[in-house]
Structures are given as structure tokens and as C-alpha cells.
Amino acid sequence: MSHPVVDVTGIELLGDHRVALRFSDGERRERDLSPLLTGPVFEDVRCDPAIFAGVAIDSDSGVLCWPSGVDVDAELLRYDDLWNETVALTRSA
């Protein structure tokens, strides 16, 4: 299924790895990012709360990003079908 392109326009840290996100289409989602923070590229983000709290919105691409250069796509965070599919894949791996 194809989805319209969106940008993350706002982020609020909710504790642990949970965030509240606002998108350019006006929608809001709360997500626990834990299932996405797998593998060695996300190790610092996953293990260090201060590094996780350094999350920002890349002004050019509208994605979530961290100073280390890792990022998470806005469409994945916005659309429930993409989110659910990705989370299911990470849990079965």
C-alpha cells in the first residue's frame, strides 16, 4: 500500500523509549521505539537514556535522527500498517 509522504514536525519524550510525534498531515502518534532500536547501529541510542534523549527532527528530510547519524523514517512512524508490519518483523527475528 502506498502512503502520502509526511514529515515529523514535533516530538515529545514520554519516558523510556516512548515518544509522542506530530506529523505534517496533522496526525499525532505515540510510539514505543524499542522494537526499532535493534542491532549495533542503535546500541548507544538503545542503551544510554541521554543519547536517546538527543533525538531530533532532521530539517531536510523530516525524519527522527540522533547525533550518531542513525534515523527512523517518518512514514514508518506515522502509518499503523507499516508500523505493525515492521514491529512484527523485528519481534520474529
C-alpha positions in Angstrom: 0.0 0.0 0.0 1.3 3.4 -0.9 1.1 6.3 1.6 1.5 10.0 1.2 4.9 11.3 2.2 4.9 13.0 5.6 7.5 14.7 7.8 7.8 14.5 11.6 7.1 18.1 12.8 7.2 17.6 16.5 8.4 15.2 19.1 7.9 14.8 22.9 9.8 12.3 25.0 7.4 10.3 27.2 9.8 8.1 29.1 11.8 5.0 28.4 11.8 4.8 24.6 8.3 6.2 24.1 7.7 9.3 22.1 4.7 11.4 21.0 5.0 12.5 17.4 3.3 15.1 15.3 3.3 14.9 11.5 3.0 17.3 8.6 -0.5 16.0 7.9 -1.7 17.0 11.3 -1.8 13.5 12.8 -0.3 12.5 16.1 1.0 9.1 17.2 2.5 7.7 20.4 5.2 5.1 19.7 7.4 2.9 21.8 10.6 2.9 19.6 12.1 -0.1 21.5 11.3 -2.6 18.7 13.2 -0.5 16.2 16.3 0.1 18.2 18.0 -3.2 17.4 21.4 -4.1 16.1 24.7 -2.4 16.6 23.9 0.8 14.9 21.3 1.6 17.5 23.2 0.3 20.5 24.1 3.7 22.0 20.6 5.0 21.4 19.0 1.9 23.0 21.4 1.7 26.0 22.0 5.3 27.0 19.0 7.4 28.0 20.9 10.6 27.5 21.7 9.6 23.9 18.1 8.6 23.3 17.0 12.0 24.6 19.2 13.6 22.0 16.7 12.7 19.3 15.8 15.5 16.9 14.0 16.0 13.6 16.2 16.3 10.6 15.1 19.6 9.0 15.9 18.4 5.5 14.2 15.0 5.5 11.6 15.2 8.3 12.8 12.0 10.0 13.8 11.3 13.6 17.6 11.3 13.9 20.3 11.1 16.5 23.7 12.8 16.5 25.4 9.4 15.6 23.6 9.6 12.2 21.0 6.9 12.7 17.5 7.8 11.8 13.9 6.4 11.6 11.6 7.1 8.7 8.6 9.3 9.2 6.2 7.1 7.2 7.1 4.1 9.3 6.3 6.1 12.4 3.1 7.6 11.0 1.2 4.8 9.4 -0.1 2.0 11.6 0.1 -0.7 8.9 3.8 0.0 8.3 4.5 0.2 12.0 2.7 -3.0 12.8 4.4 -4.9 10.0 7.9 -3.7 11.0 7.4 -4.4 14.7 6.2 -7.9 13.9 9.3 -8.5 11.7 11.7 -7.3 14.5 10.0 -9.5 17.1 10.2 -12.6 14.9 13.8 -12.1 14.0 
